[in-house]
Amino acid sequence: FALCPLRFTILVMRYALCATLLLILFPGGSNAQGLFQGISGSLEYNYTFFDSETRDVFGNKTETKSHNHNPRFTLNIDTKIYPNLRLHAGGIAEANISDGEIDDIDTKTKVTRFRPYVDLTLQTPLYTAGMGYIRREERTKVEDSPSVTLVNEEYNGLLEWRPDGFPSSRLYLKRINRFDEREQFQDTKEDSLELI
């Protein structure tokens, strides 16, 4: 039923390696920052367990056992591909895997979260143009029940014009999609436009 923590960690590491290889293949400009100077990340693994046995005044025994695994991988990329072009990207991938037992009744729950983002910005003294994408995905699986996946994704675009001696203007576009994987109980779209 559950993706074991080690397999989950290997999957996350594979995605991180692919992202790093894509950055290496990007040609850098003469004044661009070194690509490896803008990459950071971390890998954490937490494990907790709890085991208890209690007896009431009548001698009835209750045994409780719980094991929790929490692998988490974070990747951040903040680098200048060219002197005026900045890439800010990365994400977080994590899982909370719980195995519990109360008086020989097992409960297993797995919650996985994946939050990638990318933001590309071109900035000059006269204008700024940018676009970005953020996704928050959470999948919950309880033993003997179908899994539920909720997704919240956001697209955005920015255009800012700053002519010397004239008023500046700014256009910001955003679209937010919220849905579940099967689109059974949530499917909304929200568009906004801001002109200053």
Secondary structure, DSSP 8 states (H G I E B T S, - for coil): ----HHHHHHHHHHHHHHHHHHHHHS---TT---GGGGEEEEEEEEEEEEEEEEE-TT--EEEEEEEEEEEEEEEEEEEEEETTEEEEEEEEEEEEEEEEEETTEEEEEEEEEEEEEEEEEEE-SSEEEEEEEEEEEEEEEETTS--EEEEEEEEEEEEEE--TTS--EEEEEEEEEEEETT-SS-EEEEEEEEE-
